[in-house]
Amino acid sequence: MEDRAVDVRGLLREATCFVPGAVAVDGGVTAADACEYLEHDEWEVALDILVELGDAYPAGTSFWDVLAQAARQMRLERTEAWCHWRCWEVVHGVIRADLQLVPSADPGGRRTPVPGAGVLRPLWHIGDVTAAGDPDMYVARIWVEDASELAPGARGSVRLAPLSPERWRRLAPGDLITMHERRPVAGTATITQVTFPGGVS
């Protein structure tokens, strides 16, 4: 237990070194506050602060990787998954959308909620067609924002992680795309943010 405490504390202290001193989140909370919580062994509070700070400046992959390691040591599975997700976004870009799921009673509707932590990998039609004129579908994982899941027929903000992100670069806020788990449409999403490395947005 003592070795684990040293590992977690050391990882979180390492993460604070990545955050510029001027970066702050709601209430003026900074990396210095995370360090103060570490002094009192409030690891989870310190981790939460650092995760928020990572979204307040252009944090790199090393920062998110260190936080993922700390979250794994603390057995915080969703936080670890989020840190890995953000690490992926640093490399491949951010795609956010407003997703409206089809009601479960309708063709294509899910009977169970969409899990929130990036495990579902449905197909998406983003407007491309095959040589035969059929819709060309691409796989993208879903992260449900601000919730642990999205119920059938519900609407919510999501982030998407395509397996082939380069194909999604032409999308822009306002574009409509459709989610498919079988042939019928399972949901319709309106793109709200597309930001790729290199400033494409």
N, C-alpha and C positions, 0 to 999 in steps of 0.2 A: 504493500500500500504506500509505503514511504517513497519507493522508487517511482511509482506512478505519479505521486504528488509532485516530485521533482520534475518529471517529464512534462506534465501538464503545465506547471508553472513556468518552466523554461520555454516551452513552445509559445505560450501566450506572451511572455516577455519578448520573445523574438519577434512575434507579430507586431507588437507595439512599435518596434523600431522601424517598421516599414511606413508607418502613418506619419505624414507631415504634421508638425506641431500646430499649424494653423487650421487643420481640418477639424470640424466640430459638427455634431448632430444636434437634434432638438435639445434646448436648454443649455447649449454651450458645452455639451459633454465631449471630451477629447480623449486621446490615448493616455494622458496623464491620469484621468479618472479610472481607466481600466487598470493601470498600474496600482492605484490606491486600493482598488478592490482585491487585487492579487495579494497585497500585503496582508489582507484579512482573510485570505483563502476563499474568497467569493469567486471561484473560478467561472461558474456559469454566467454570473453577471458580467464579469470581465469579457468573456467570450461573446456574449450578446452585444456588448458595446462595440467590440472590434468588428463584428459582422456588420453592424450599422455603419461604422466608420468606413468599412471597405466599399460600401455602396455610395459613399459621399465624396469619393475621389477616385481617380483611375487606378485602382489597386491592381497589381500584377499577379501572375500565376504563383509566384513564390509566397506571397502573402496568403492567398486562399489555400495553398497546399499546406502551409503551416497550421492554419486554423482547422483544416480538415483532419490533420493528424491529432490536434488537441481534442476535437469533438469525438474522434474515434476512441481516444483514451478515456474520455468521459462517458462513453456509450450514449452519445446524443446522435442517434441515427439520422434524424431529419436535418439537423444542423450540419452534420458531416456531408450529407447528400447535397445540401444547398451550397456548401463551400466547393464541392467538386463541380457542381453546375456552374457556379460563377467563374471557376477556373476555365471551364470549357468556353464560356462566353467571352472571356478575355481573348482567347485565341480565335474563335470563330464568329463572334458577334452576338448581338442581342436582338431577339425578335419577340415582341410582345403583341398580344391581341386580346380582343374582347370576344369570348367564345360563348355562343348560345347553343346548348345541347338540345337535340330533338327529344320530345317527351318519350318515355319508355313505351307508351302504347302505340306510337307511330312506327312505321317501317324504318329500320335503321337505328331506332332509339336504343340506348343502353338500358339494361335492367339493374345495373349496379353503378355506383358513383365512379367517376374518374378519380383514381388515386392521385394525391397531390404532389408526391415527391419524385416526379420524373421517371416513373416506371412504365407507364403506358406508351406504346409506340404505334399509334394508328397511322393510316395512310392519309395524305392530304392532296387535294387537287388545287394547285395554285395558278391554273390557267393554261398550262402546257398541254399539248396533244401529241400523240404518237404519229408515226408516218401514216398509219391507217386511219387517223382522224379520231382515235379514241382518247379519252382523258388520260394523261400521263400522271401517275401518282408517285408521291415521294413520302418516305417515312420521316416522322419527326416526333421526338418525345415531348411530353407535356409536363410543365410544372405549374400547378395551380397556386396563384399568388394569394396571400392573406387567408388561406384556408387549408385544411388537411385533405379536402376532397371537393369535387363538384358533382352534385346530385343530378340524376337524369332529369332533363328538361330545364335545368338551372342555367344561369348566366354568370360568368365571372371572368376576371382578368387572368390570363395565362401567359407563360413564356414558352417558346418552342425551341427545340434543339434538333434541327434537321441532320440526317445522316450525310446529306450532300448540301451543305450550306451555300456553296457557290451558286446553286440553281435558284436560290431564293433572293439573290442580290437585287433583282429588278423590282421587288415588291416595295411598296411605299405605304405610309399611313393612309387609311381609307380603303385600301384594296380588300376585296372579299375573297376568302378561300374556304374550302369545305373539307370537313373531316369525315373519313370513311373507315368503318371497321368491317363492313360488308358492302355490297354494291350500293344500297341506299345511303343517302347522306345521314351521318350521325350528328353533325353539328355544323354551324356556320360561324366563321370567325372574321372579325374586322381587324385588320392590322392597325395597331396604334403606335408602334415604334419599330424601326429597323435601323440598326447601327452596326456597321461592320468595321473591322480594323482598317485603318487608313482613312477614316473619316467619312466613309460612305454611309449616308443615313437618309 
